[in-house]
Amino acid sequence: MPVEFRHHDTLRLFAEIARYRSFSDAAEALNMTKGAVSYQVKTLEADLGFALFQRNARGVKMTPGGLKLLVACQSHYEEIEAGILALKGVSAKTLTVGVSTYFAARWLSPRLMSFMQAHPGIQLRLQPMIRLFDLEAQGVDIAIRWGNGQWGDGDVTPFLPCPAFPAGNAAALETVKRLGWEQAVSTFTLLRDHDDSVAWTDWLNAAGLPHRTRRDTLIIPDPNVRVQAVIDGQGIALMDTLIERELEEEKLFRLSPHVLQDYGYFLVRPRKAASQDCAAAFSRWLQTQ
């Protein structure tokens, strides 16, 4: 008998643990003991032949196998929910959009009401993400990602050109004025969003500046944290017009007229994603915004 039917209740328990990221919290929510929860998970892991969670001091972290199982469970339960709604005469589809909290707060959220009004049959679910990769494993139907669009892990559609430029605080601006860019850039810590980012290399090429091997780089994946780090003088970063408020308040300054013209925000769809019609509707709506 397939694992899914033999362990239906255990799979529901697994989904709850994944939601709470804690055996204790899941046990409390389900009115079970932590020992019973742990036993059920061990039984499921033994049957599957791989671990679902890694235990740590803060709770539990999902393994790659656990993430894949979660996606399968979510898809299964969404189908059941859609079937129940259909029996009730209600049509609803869920679209999971992976997005950084930075972009959601500064651009997307204020516009979402118009999408919900135009598509009342689509239930939109925003999934906050810092690293907008491994979309399929995270159960994301479509993601909004910053960069130059040169990615091979999905179908990429440009929708919001947003040229990137170096930004820094008042002290960084003064350094550029005093030394000039070629000398000043060697004194700055360059903040990046991930360790294999080529954005700074692209910008140096666009600005006609020499490349130097350097160790003074700092990786800060969260854009909100990166903005604050630049304000606090921890380095400079490539940013765009979404920092308009900080520019107006003179917390941040544009440090150069040179920009990365082909950078901006792109829609990325994992090639095996579900909700094709919903994603297409969301994509079309974004193009109008």
Backbone as CSV, one residue per row, in Angstrom:
resi,resn,N_x,N_y,N_z,CA_x,CA_y,CA_z,C_x,C_y,C_z
1,MET,0.849,-1.194,0.000,0.000,0.000,0.000,0.879,1.236,0.000
2,PRO,0.598,2.260,-0.803,1.443,3.437,-0.871,1.604,4.095,0.489
3,VAL,2.779,4.707,0.701,3.078,5.375,1.969,2.014,6.419,2.281
4,GLU,1.553,7.147,1.256,0.638,8.261,1.470,-0.635,7.813,2.180
5,PHE,-1.180,6.617,1.817,-2.419,6.160,2.420,-2.168,5.455,3.749
6,ARG,-1.051,4.753,3.834,-0.747,4.038,5.070,-0.430,5.004,6.197
7,HIS,0.099,6.176,5.841,0.546,7.141,6.847,-0.144,8.485,6.659
8,HIS,-1.408,8.455,6.287,-2.097,9.718,6.002,-2.038,10.664,7.201
9,ASP,-2.366,10.138,8.415,-2.352,10.986,9.610,-0.932,11.459,9.932
10,THR,0.046,10.569,9.723,1.439,10.945,9.992,1.903,12.030,9.040
11,LEU,1.453,11.981,7.788,1.813,13.029,6.836,1.208,14.366,7.239
12,ARG,-0.006,14.335,7.784,-0.594,15.582,8.286,0.239,16.121,9.451
13,LEU,0.677,15.212,10.318,1.538,15.601,11.431,2.842,16.192,10.911
14,PHE,3.434,15.534,9.906,4.663,16.045,9.289,4.470,17.471,8.765
15,ALA,3.340,17.722,8.106,3.074,19.054,7.562,2.959,20.094,8.676
16,GLU,2.385,19.705,9.817,2.259,20.631,10.946,3.632,20.959,11.536
17,ILE,4.490,19.947,11.684,5.844,20.193,12.206,6.591,21.137,11.264
18,ALA,6.430,20.907,9.951,7.091,21.768,8.969,6.602,23.204,9.107
19,ARG,5.312,23.368,9.432,4.756,24.722,9.571,5.303,25.419,10.814
20,TYR,5.356,24.673,11.933,5.791,25.277,13.194,7.311,25.268,13.367
21,ARG,8.003,24.410,12.600,9.456,24.220,12.750,9.817,23.824,14.187
22,SER,8.913,23.102,14.829,9.143,22.701,16.216,8.282,21.490,16.539
23,PHE,8.876,20.428,17.120,8.105,19.273,17.554,7.163,19.672,18.688
24,SER,7.668,20.485,19.627,6.873,20.875,20.794,5.646,21.682,20.394
25,ASP,5.838,22.669,19.512,4.723,23.521,19.097,3.695,22.727,18.304
26,ALA,4.173,21.820,17.446,3.249,20.994,16.673,2.469,20.067,17.597
27,ALA,3.152,19.504,18.596,2.486,18.619,19.550,1.395,19.363,20.301
28,GLU,1.700,20.586,20.731,0.712,21.391,21.457,-0.486,21.717,20.572
29,ALA,-0.220,22.086,19.308,-1.308,22.444,18.394,-2.216,21.248,18.116
30,LEU,-1.626,20.032,18.114,-2.394,18.829,17.796,-2.851,18.073,19.040
31,ASN,-2.582,18.669,20.224,-2.974,18.050,21.496,-2.349,16.664,21.655
32,MET,-1.050,16.579,21.334,-0.295,15.340,21.473,0.902,15.585,22.369
33,THR,1.524,14.519,22.838,2.766,14.677,23.584,3.926,14.786,22.601
34,LYS,4.996,15.441,23.036,6.172,15.571,22.171,6.747,14.188,21.850
35,GLY,6.686,13.263,22.820,7.195,11.912,22.595,6.422,11.184,21.508
36,ALA,5.095,11.381,21.508,4.268,10.734,20.489,4.577,11.288,19.104
37,VAL,4.782,12.605,19.044,5.129,13.246,17.775,6.456,12.708,17.260
38,SER,7.449,12.643,18.149,8.779,12.168,17.765,8.717,10.722,17.271
39,TYR,7.924,9.889,17.946,7.795,8.486,17.545,7.173,8.353,16.154
40,GLN,6.128,9.137,15.910,5.468,9.085,14.607,6.415,9.504,13.484
41,VAL,7.209,10.539,13.739,8.155,11.009,12.723,9.226,9.953,12.453
42,LYS,9.748,9.352,13.528,10.764,8.302,13.351,10.201,7.132,12.546
43,THR,8.931,6.781,12.799,8.293,5.699,12.050,8.186,6.049,10.574
44,LEU,7.785,7.278,10.286,7.655,7.712,8.893,9.014,7.753,8.204
45,GLU,10.033,8.275,8.917,11.379,8.339,8.339,11.915,6.945,8.045
46,ALA,11.647,6.003,8.946,12.109,4.621,8.738,11.435,4.011,7.515
47,ASP,10.151,4.299,7.340,9.421,3.750,6.195,9.889,4.381,4.888
48,LEU,10.162,5.683,4.918,10.600,6.372,3.713,12.046,6.055,3.356
49,GLY,12.861,5.811,4.382,14.265,5.506,4.139,15.158,6.731,4.098
50,PHE,14.648,7.878,4.548,15.493,9.083,4.627,14.962,9.999,5.727
51,ALA,15.855,10.876,6.222,15.490,11.792,7.304,14.674,12.957,6.757
52,LEU,13.721,13.418,7.555,12.876,14.548,7.169,13.309,15.842,7.847
53,PHE,13.870,15.717,9.069,14.244,16.899,9.842,15.647,16.754,10.414
54,GLN,16.294,17.891,10.578,17.541,17.962,11.340,17.245,18.725,12.624
55,ARG,17.502,18.114,13.758,17.219,18.761,15.035,18.332,19.740,15.394
56,ASN,17.960,20.901,15.921,18.959,21.862,16.415,18.391,22.575,17.633
57,ALA,19.192,23.486,18.219,18.791,24.145,19.463,17.535,24.989,19.291
58,ARG,17.303,25.509,18.113,16.155,26.385,17.883,14.891,25.626,17.493
59,GLY,14.999,24.340,17.214,13.842,23.577,16.778,14.267,22.534,15.774
60,VAL,13.679,22.549,14.600,14.055,21.595,13.562,14.199,22.318,12.226
61,LYS,15.071,21.788,11.411,15.288,22.295,10.060,15.008,21.162,9.085
62,MET,14.327,21.470,7.998,13.963,20.429,7.055,15.152,20.011,6.196
63,THR,15.243,18.708,5.927,16.253,18.194,5.003,15.752,18.395,3.568
64,PRO,16.635,18.261,2.575,16.161,18.335,1.177,15.042,17.345,0.884
65,GLY,15.158,16.144,1.440,14.086,15.161,1.251,12.796,15.601,1.911
66,GLY,12.920,16.213,3.083,11.743,16.721,3.770,11.051,17.810,2.981
67,LEU,11.829,18.701,2.373,11.258,19.776,1.566,10.477,19.218,0.380
68,LYS,11.031,18.200,-0.271,10.340,17.602,-1.419,9.038,16.928,-0.990
69,LEU,9.076,16.256,0.167,7.854,15.620,0.656,6.807,16.669,1.012
70,LEU,7.247,17.791,1.591,6.312,18.855,1.951,5.604,19.392,0.715
71,VAL,6.349,19.573,-0.358,5.744,20.051,-1.605,4.676,19.072,-2.080
72,ALA,4.993,17.774,-2.013,4.032,16.756,-2.448,2.789,16.771,-1.563
73,CYS,2.994,16.929,-0.249,1.859,16.968,0.677,0.981,18.179,0.417
74,GLN,1.622,19.352,0.259,0.857,20.572,0.031,0.027,20.459,-1.238
75,SER,0.631,19.894,-2.283,-0.096,19.720,-3.545,-1.298,18.799,-3.349
76,HIS,-1.082,17.720,-2.592,-2.145,16.746,-2.357,-3.302,17.382,-1.589
77,TYR,-2.976,18.110,-0.508,-4.035,18.691,0.310,-4.727,19.850,-0.405
78,GLU,-3.988,20.566,-1.254,-4.625,21.622,-2.038,-5.641,21.035,-3.013
79,GLU,-5.324,19.851,-3.583,-6.265,19.190,-4.490,-7.541,18.783,-3.736
80,ILE,-7.357,18.263,-2.519,-8.518,17.879,-1.713,-9.364,19.108,-1.387
81,GLU,-8.690,20.194,-0.970,-9.405,21.424,-0.635,-10.154,21.964,-1.852
82,ALA,-9.511,21.934,-3.016,-10.161,22.411,-4.237,-11.377,21.551,-4.566
83,GLY,-11.263,20.223,-4.326,-12.388,19.333,-4.575,-13.558,19.629,-3.661
84,ILE,-13.260,19.900,-2.384,-14.327,20.234,-1.434,-15.005,21.540,-1.830
85,LEU,-14.193,22.531,-2.215,-14.752,23.816,-2.639,-15.617,23.647,-3.885
86,ALA,-15.168,22.768,-4.792,-15.944,22.534,-6.012,-17.301,21.917,-5.673
87,LEU,-17.318,20.981,-4.688,-18.571,20.376,-4.261,-19.511,21.414,-3.657
88,LYS,-18.906,22.436,-3.031,-19.714,23.509,-2.438,-20.105,24.561,-3.464
89,GLY,-19.613,24.383,-4.685,-19.926,25.365,-5.713,-19.023,26.571,-5.678
90,VAL,-17.872,26.445,-5.032,-16.924,27.556,-4.932,-15.677,27.203,-5.719
91,SER,-15.192,28.123,-6.535,-13.966,27.900,-7.296,-12.848,28.725,-6.700
92,ALA,-11.783,28.083,-6.258,-10.650,28.819,-5.700,-9.359,28.088,-6.034
93,LYS,-8.382,28.806,-6.491,-7.073,28.241,-6.782,-6.036,29.030,-5.996
94,THR,-5.021,28.333,-5.541,-3.976,28.982,-4.756,-2.740,29.205,-5.613
95,LEU,-2.187,30.401,-5.543,-0.939,30.731,-6.231,0.065,31.181,-5.186
96,THR,1.173,30.446,-5.075,2.214,30.791,-4.111,3.302,31.600,-4.808
97,VAL,3.497,32.836,-4.341,4.460,33.759,-4.942,5.629,33.941,-3.980
98,GLY,6.821,33.559,-4.405,8.019,33.774,-3.601,8.551,35.176,-3.840
99,VAL,8.778,35.908,-2.768,9.181,37.304,-2.902,9.942,37.735,-1.654
100,SER,10.889,38.638,-1.813,11.577,39.175,-0.645,10.642,40.144,0.079
101,THR,10.778,40.222,1.398,9.949,41.169,2.156,10.261,42.601,1.734
102,TYR,11.484,42.832,1.286,11.904,44.150,0.803,11.043,44.571,-0.389
103,PHE,10.937,43.703,-1.393,10.164,44.048,-2.584,8.670,44.060,-2.274
104,ALA,8.228,43.126,-1.437,6.804,43.074,-1.095,6.355,44.364,-0.428
105,ALA,7.132,44.852,0.525,6.729,46.050,1.271,6.865,47.312,0.434
106,ARG,7.904,47.388,-0.390,8.185,48.638,-1.101,7.460,48.774,-2.434
107,TRP,7.025,47.662,-3.001,6.390,47.772,-4.319,5.113,46.943,-4.452
108,LEU,5.159,45.677,-4.043,4.063,44.766,-4.372,2.808,44.955,-3.515
109,SER,2.982,45.004,-2.197,1.827,45.005,-1.297,0.811,46.109,-1.585
110,PRO,1.249,47.351,-1.816,0.257,48.406,-2.064,-0.583,48.182,-3.317
111,ARG,-0.143,47.301,-4.204,-0.839,47.088,-5.473,-1.703,45.820,-5.491
112,LEU,-1.573,44.985,-4.457,-2.196,43.667,-4.509,-3.713,43.698,-4.530
113,MET,-4.324,44.728,-3.942,-5.775,44.771,-3.889,-6.377,44.723,-5.289
114,SER,-5.732,45.376,-6.245,-6.274,45.389,-7.608,-6.233,43.993,-8.223
115,PHE,-5.201,43.193,-7.876,-5.149,41.818,-8.384,-6.270,40.984,-7.773
116,MET,-6.479,41.116,-6.477,-7.507,40.324,-5.807,-8.897,40.688,-6.302
117,GLN,-9.099,41.970,-6.616,-10.388,42.390,-7.151,-10.599,41.861,-8.570
118,ALA,-9.513,41.817,-9.350,-9.615,41.356,-10.737,-9.700,39.834,-10.824
119,HIS,-9.175,39.118,-9.811,-9.141,37.644,-9.851,-9.641,37.072,-8.525
120,PRO,-10.924,37.216,-8.236,-11.458,36.732,-6.948,-11.369,35.219,-6.800
121,GLY,-11.192,34.480,-7.901,-11.108,33.023,-7.828,-9.726,32.501,-7.518
122,ILE,-8.741,33.395,-7.389,-7.363,32.979,-7.096,-6.999,33.408,-5.681
123,GLN,-6.627,32.440,-4.879,-6.154,32.746,-3.527,-4.646,32.949,-3.585
124,LEU,-4.201,34.170,-3.325,-2.783,34.516,-3.429,-2.092,34.262,-2.094
125,ARG,-0.949,33.607,-2.164,-0.160,33.344,-0.957,1.253,33.859,-1.183
126,LEU,1.645,34.888,-0.426,3.004,35.418,-0.535,3.911,34.641,0.410
127,GLN,4.968,34.096,-0.135,5.931,33.346,0.673,7.217,34.153,0.793
128,PRO,7.479,34.734,1.969,8.711,35.519,2.140,9.931,34.636,1.939
129,MET,10.863,35.109,1.109,12.074,34.352,0.829,13.265,35.299,0.814
130,ILE,14.375,34.834,1.296,15.613,35.614,1.235,16.426,35.173,0.028
131,ARG,16.673,33.876,-0.074,17.343,33.341,-1.273,16.276,32.806,-2.213
132,LEU,16.073,33.497,-3.305,14.993,33.150,-4.232,15.451,32.107,-5.246
133,PHE,15.980,30.995,-4.704,16.417,29.884,-5.533,15.767,28.611,-4.999
134,ASP,15.975,27.500,-5.677,15.366,26.226,-5.286,13.859,26.380,-5.135
135,LEU,13.239,27.040,-6.113,11.826,27.383,-6.014,10.943,26.144,-5.952
136,GLU,11.254,25.159,-6.767,10.405,23.968,-6.820,10.389,23.251,-5.477
137,ALA,11.557,23.150,-4.852,11.648,22.465,-3.566,10.895,23.211,-2.472
138,GLN,10.729,24.519,-2.633,10.045,25.327,-1.625,8.561,25.513,-1.932
139,GLY,8.079,24.843,-2.967,6.664,24.896,-3.256,6.184,26.216,-3.819
140,VAL,7.073,26.946,-4.499,6.721,28.254,-5.052,6.291,28.100,-6.509
141,ASP,5.148,28.689,-6.849,4.656,28.622,-8.225,5.330,29.655,-9.125
142,ILE,5.657,30.807,-8.543,6.300,31.880,-9.300,7.046,32.761,-8.306
143,ALA,8.191,33.303,-8.708,8.978,34.146,-7.800,9.325,35.451,-8.488
144,ILE,9.519,36.474,-7.670,9.976,37.771,-8.163,11.418,37.924,-7.697
145,ARG,12.342,38.000,-8.663,13.773,37.967,-8.345,14.491,39.162,-8.956
146,TRP,15.440,39.705,-8.200,16.242,40.846,-8.668,17.514,40.342,-9.337
147,GLY,17.940,41.039,-10.382,19.195,40.697,-11.040,19.151,41.050,-12.509
148,ASN,19.914,40.311,-13.312,19.974,40.588,-14.749,19.185,39.574,-15.582
149,GLY,18.496,38.657,-14.912,17.660,37.697,-15.619,18.396,36.527,-16.228
150,GLN,19.712,36.440,-16.017,20.494,35.364,-16.631,20.551,34.155,-15.705
151,TRP,19.407,33.470,-15.588,19.326,32.297,-14.723,18.793,31.116,-15.530
152,GLY,19.206,29.942,-15.156,18.789,28.772,-15.903,17.896,27.827,-15.131
153,ASP,17.351,28.275,-13.988,16.578,27.354,-13.150,15.070,27.525,-13.305
154,GLY,14.642,28.189,-14.377,13.211,28.370,-14.586,12.955,29.221,-15.820
155,ASP,11.669,29.475,-16.073,11.282,30.351,-17.178,11.276,31.787,-16.671
156,VAL,12.064,32.640,-17.311,12.297,34.010,-16.824,11.558,35.014,-17.708
157,THR,10.820,35.916,-17.064,10.101,36.975,-17.776,10.416,38.322,-17.125
158,PRO,10.963,39.286,-17.866,11.202,40.606,-17.275,9.882,41.347,-17.076
159,PHE,9.776,42.118,-15.985,8.559,42.914,-15.836,8.806,44.294,-15.226
160,LEU,9.896,44.488,-14.489,10.128,45.805,-13.894,11.606,46.189,-14.037
161,PRO,11.981,46.857,-15.154,13.369,47.337,-15.284,13.680,48.306,-14.152
162,CYS,14.796,48.090,-13.491,15.152,48.930,-12.340,16.674,49.008,-12.283
163,PRO,17.295,49.861,-13.113,18.755,49.916,-13.180,19.393,50.079,-11.801
164,ALA,20.463,49.342,-11.587,21.125,49.335,-10.284,22.306,50.299,-10.271
165,PHE,22.509,50.931,-9.132,23.606,51.886,-8.960,24.194,51.729,-7.564
166,PRO,25.463,52.112,-7.372,26.054,52.013,-6.040,25.496,53.094,-5.121
167,ALA,25.184,52.694,-3.898,24.655,53.629,-2.905,25.443,53.487,-1.613
168,GLY,25.567,54.599,-0.922,26.275,54.601,0.352,25.734,55.699,1.244
169,ASN,26.273,55.799,2.440,25.833,56.864,3.346,26.630,58.143,3.070
170,ALA,26.417,59.165,3.900,27.046,60.466,3.667,28.569,60.374,3.705
171,ALA,29.105,59.538,4.602,30.561,59.394,4.698,31.127,58.767,3.422
172,ALA,30.405,57.802,2.847,30.856,57.174,1.597,30.841,58.179,0.460
173,LEU,29.804,59.001,0.407,29.730,60.025,-0.633,30.901,60.993,-0.515
174,GLU,31.240,61.379,0.685,32.360,62.291,0.902,33.668,61.638,0.451
175,THR,33.832,60.354,0.698,35.044,59.640,0.277,35.167,59.644,-1.242
176,VAL,34.048,59.412,-1.946,34.070,59.431,-3.409,34.441,60.817,-3.924
177,LYS,33.880,61.858,-3.322,34.185,63.233,-3.741,35.658,63.563,-3.501
178,ARG,36.210,63.043,-2.429,37.580,63.385,-2.050,38.613,62.600,-2.850
179,LEU,38.343,61.307,-3.102,39.347,60.450,-3.727,39.076,60.142,-5.191
180,GLY,37.817,60.311,-5.617,37.452,59.832,-6.949,37.108,58.352,-6.863
181,TRP,36.310,57.857,-7.832,35.805,56.496,-7.720,36.895,55.438,-7.742
182,GLU,37.868,55.584,-8.606,38.849,54.511,-8.767,39.606,54.244,-7.484
183,GLN,39.930,55.308,-6.745,40.603,55.109,-5.461,39.609,54.784,-4.351
184,ALA,38.459,55.438,-4.380,37.487,55.256,-3.296,36.972,53.831,-3.227
185,VAL,36.742,53.198,-4.386,36.121,51.873,-4.384,36.999,50.843,-3.678
186,SER,38.306,51.069,-3.694,39.203,50.116,-3.031,39.151,50.250,-1.510
187,THR,38.578,51.353,-1.013,38.483,51.552,0.438,37.157,51.043,1.001
188,PHE,36.197,50.731,0.129,34.870,50.325,0.586,34.754,48.811,0.732
189,THR,33.929,48.394,1.670,33.472,47.011,1.708,32.268,46.913,0.787
190,LEU,32.325,45.977,-0.148,31.235,45.810,-1.111,30.250,44.772,-0.590
191,LEU,29.010,45.187,-0.386,27.987,44.273,0.117,27.327,43.552,-1.058
192,ARG,27.121,42.260,-0.906,26.503,41.441,-1.961,25.382,40.606,-1.373
193,ASP,24.505,40.111,-2.265,23.363,39.333,-1.780,23.667,37.847,-1.667
194,HIS,24.618,37.333,-2.422,25.043,35.949,-2.247,26.458,35.791,-2.782
195,ASP,27.095,34.692,-2.402,28.534,34.583,-2.622,28.938,34.426,-4.086
196,ASP,28.008,33.999,-4.949,28.371,33.877,-6.357,27.764,34.999,-7.212
197,SER,27.393,36.096,-6.581,26.837,37.236,-7.316,27.909,37.876,-8.198
198,VAL,27.498,38.266,-9.415,28.420,38.926,-10.344,28.035,40.396,-10.538
199,ALA,27.115,40.896,-9.703,26.602,42.251,-9.902,27.701,43.308,-9.806
200,TRP,28.574,43.187,-8.822,29.635,44.197,-8.698,30.615,44.109,-9.873
201,THR,30.911,42.916,-10.314,31.774,42.747,-11.490,31.137,43.418,-12.706
202,ASP,29.814,43.190,-12.862,29.098,43.821,-13.973,29.154,45.340,-13.871
203,TRP,29.012,45.852,-12.651,29.007,47.315,-12.500,30.388,47.904,-12.781
204,LEU,31.445,47.276,-12.290,32.797,47.769,-12.552,33.071,47.800,-14.053
205,ASN,32.580,46.787,-14.764,32.732,46.783,-16.223,31.972,47.950,-16.845
206,ALA,30.734,48.173,-16.380,29.914,49.254,-16.926,30.529,50.616,-16.652
207,ALA,31.200,50.746,-15.507,31.800,52.027,-15.135,33.210,52.187,-15.701
208,GLY,33.739,51.137,-16.335,35.085,51.210,-16.896,36.170,51.251,-15.837
209,LEU,35.911,50.620,-14.704,36.878,50.631,-13.605,37.632,49.301,-13.547
210,PRO,38.884,49.320,-13.099,39.673,48.080,-13.055,39.165,47.131,-11.980
211,HIS,39.416,45.852,-12.198,39.060,44.832,-11.208,40.274,44.551,-10.347
212,ARG,40.028,44.426,-9.073,41.115,44.050,-8.167,40.631,42.894,-7.303
213,THR,41.534,41.948,-7.052,41.194,40.876,-6.127,41.054,41.469,-4.739
214,ARG,39.941,41.209,-4.105,39.701,41.860,-2.824,39.029,40.887,-1.862
215,ARG,39.271,41.112,-0.589,38.659,40.279,0.436,37.597,41.036,1.226
216,ASP,37.558,42.353,1.050,36.633,43.162,1.847,35.253,43.192,1.201
217,THR,34.646,42.015,1.163,33.265,41.913,0.724,32.453,41.299,1.857
218,LEU,31.197,41.652,1.908,30.316,41.167,2.961,29.032,40.680,2.319
219,ILE,28.643,39.447,2.609,27.439,38.871,2.018,26.273,39.050,2.980
220,ILE,25.246,39.772,2.524,24.035,39.992,3.325,22.845,39.656,2.425
221,PRO,22.298,38.453,2.533,21.233,38.029,1.622,19.947,38.853,1.737
222,ASP,19.585,39.289,2.931,18.329,40.003,3.135,18.465,41.460,2.681
223,PRO,17.687,41.899,1.675,17.819,43.288,1.183,17.521,44.330,2.247
224,ASN,16.574,44.050,3.157,16.274,45.009,4.217,17.480,45.224,5.123
225,VAL,18.141,44.136,5.467,19.331,44.219,6.318,20.455,44.912,5.566
226,ARG,20.547,44.644,4.264,21.595,45.257,3.453,21.434,46.781,3.415
227,VAL,20.200,47.252,3.247,19.949,48.701,3.245,20.397,49.308,4.569
228,GLN,20.013,48.677,5.667,20.378,49.224,6.980,21.890,49.179,7.195
229,ALA,22.537,48.134,6.701,23.992,48.029,6.848,24.694,49.179,6.126
230,VAL,24.187,49.555,4.960,24.775,50.673,4.213,24.543,51.986,4.963
231,ILE,23.335,52.166,5.480,23.049,53.368,6.275,23.993,53.446,7.466
232,ASP,24.278,52.295,8.084,25.139,52.254,9.273,26.626,52.334,8.939
233,GLY,26.958,52.409,7.638,28.355,52.582,7.257,29.171,51.311,7.194
234,GLN,28.499,50.151,7.048,29.237,48.892,6.983,29.765,48.591,5.589
235,GLY,29.411,49.422,4.607,29.880,49.225,3.246,28.961,49.921,2.270
236,ILE,29.134,49.617,0.986,28.258,50.171,-0.043,27.616,48.995,-0.789
237,ALA,26.487,49.258,-1.438,25.769,48.182,-2.122,25.140,48.699,-3.401
238,LEU,24.857,47.786,-4.301,24.118,48.123,-5.517,22.630,48.111,-5.192
239,MET,21.986,49.228,-5.445,20.571,49.370,-5.118,19.828,49.979,-6.301
240,ASP,18.543,50.245,-6.119,17.732,50.785,-7.206,16.747,51.805,-6.660
241,THR,15.794,52.211,-7.484,14.897,53.294,-7.088,13.922,52.911,-5.980
242,LEU,13.913,51.649,-5.549,13.066,51.289,-4.413,13.585,51.873,-3.104
243,ILE,14.801,52.440,-3.116,15.296,53.133,-1.907,14.999,54.634,-2.000
244,GLU,13.984,54.994,-2.774,13.658,56.405,-2.981,13.470,57.150,-1.666
245,ARG,12.794,56.511,-0.702,12.548,57.180,0.579,13.864,57.506,1.287
246,GLU,14.787,56.549,1.310,16.074,56.789,1.975,16.879,57.864,1.252
247,LEU,16.758,57.925,-0.081,17.446,58.974,-0.833,16.860,60.349,-0.504
248,GLU,15.535,60.430,-0.430,14.887,61.707,-0.119,15.228,62.180,1.288
249,GLU,15.332,61.223,2.220,15.652,61.569,3.604,17.151,61.738,3.819
250,GLU,17.944,61.550,2.757,19.405,61.669,2.783,20.058,60.748,3.807
251,LYS,19.444,59.572,3.923,20.093,58.509,4.678,21.048,57.738,3.765
252,LEU,20.711,57.721,2.467,21.534,57.089,1.452,21.736,58.051,0.289
253,PHE,22.814,57.816,-0.470,23.149,58.687,-1.590,23.606,57.833,-2.776
254,ARG,23.260,58.285,-3.975,23.826,57.669,-5.174,25.285,58.082,-5.264
255,LEU,26.150,57.112,-5.474,27.579,57.394,-5.460,28.183,57.540,-6.849
256,SER,27.416,57.205,-7.906,27.952,57.256,-9.263,26.798,57.359,-10.252
257,PRO,27.021,58.033,-11.374,25.973,58.069,-12.404,25.898,56.779,-13.219
258,HIS,26.914,55.917,-13.118,26.931,54.673,-13.884,25.932,53.671,-13.297
259,VAL,25.184,53.017,-14.171,24.164,52.071,-13.718,24.300,50.753,-14.466
260,LEU,23.689,49.722,-13.888,23.531,48.443,-14.578,22.164,48.489,-15.253
261,GLN,22.166,48.837,-16.529,20.932,49.144,-17.239,20.012,47.930,-17.379
262,ASP,20.590,46.733,-17.480,19.754,45.553,-17.732,19.303,44.856,-16.450
263,TYR,19.558,45.469,-15.304,19.119,44.881,-14.033,17.706,45.341,-13.685
264,GLY,17.035,44.533,-12.896,15.684,44.867,-12.474,15.031,43.655,-11.845
265,TYR,13.703,43.603,-11.915,12.942,42.514,-11.297,12.330,41.639,-12.381
266,PHE,12.443,40.342,-12.182,12.006,39.354,-13.158,11.091,38.342,-12.479
267,LEU,10.179,37.807,-13.281,9.366,36.682,-12.828,10.080,35.394,-13.204
268,VAL,10.172,34.486,-12.261,10.821,33.199,-12.522,9.843,32.095,-12.129
269,ARG,9.567,31.199,-13.074,8.658,30.079,-12.829,9.432,28.779,-12.917
270,PRO,9.422,27.975,-11.849,10.022,26.643,-11.974,9.287,25.862,-13.057
271,ARG,10.010,25.114,-13.847,9.413,24.497,-15.039,8.403,23.405,-14.709
272,LYS,8.457,22.886,-13.483,7.500,21.854,-13.100,6.411,22.398,-12.183
273,ALA,6.286,23.727,-12.105,5.323,24.320,-11.177,3.897,24.036,-11.600
274,ALA,3.033,23.964,-10.594,1.603,23.823,-10.854,0.998,25.212,-11.048
275,SER,-0.330,25.297,-11.037,-1.048,26.571,-11.122,-0.639,27.380,-12.353
276,GLN,-0.567,26.709,-13.504,-0.156,27.383,-14.736,-1.052,28.570,-15.054
277,ASP,-2.374,28.358,-15.000,-3.309,29.428,-15.348,-3.212,30.585,-14.367
278,CYS,-3.097,30.261,-13.088,-3.009,31.308,-12.058,-1.733,32.126,-12.238
279,ALA,-0.618,31.431,-12.479,0.656,32.126,-12.661,0.611,33.022,-13.890
280,ALA,-0.027,32.543,-14.962,-0.146,33.355,-16.171,-0.981,34.595,-15.906
281,ALA,-2.062,34.458,-15.114,-2.905,35.609,-14.771,-2.123,36.608,-13.928
282,PHE,-1.336,36.094,-12.975,-0.532,36.981,-12.125,0.525,37.696,-12.944
283,SER,1.155,36.971,-13.865,2.164,37.566,-14.740,1.576,38.675,-15.599
284,ARG,0.411,38.416,-16.171,-0.237,39.444,-17.013,-0.589,40.670,-16.184
285,TRP,-1.065,40.442,-14.978,-1.411,41.574,-14.096,-0.172,42.412,-13.778
286,LEU,0.938,41.734,-13.459,2.171,42.464,-13.132,2.620,43.341,-14.294
287,GLN,2.449,42.840,-15.515,2.873,43.623,-16.680,2.111,44.946,-16.775
288,THR,0.892,44.969,-16.243,0.097,46.198,-16.305,0.450,47.183,-15.204
289,GLN,1.258,46.728,-14.242,1.549,47.575,-13.084,2.780,48.440,-13.305
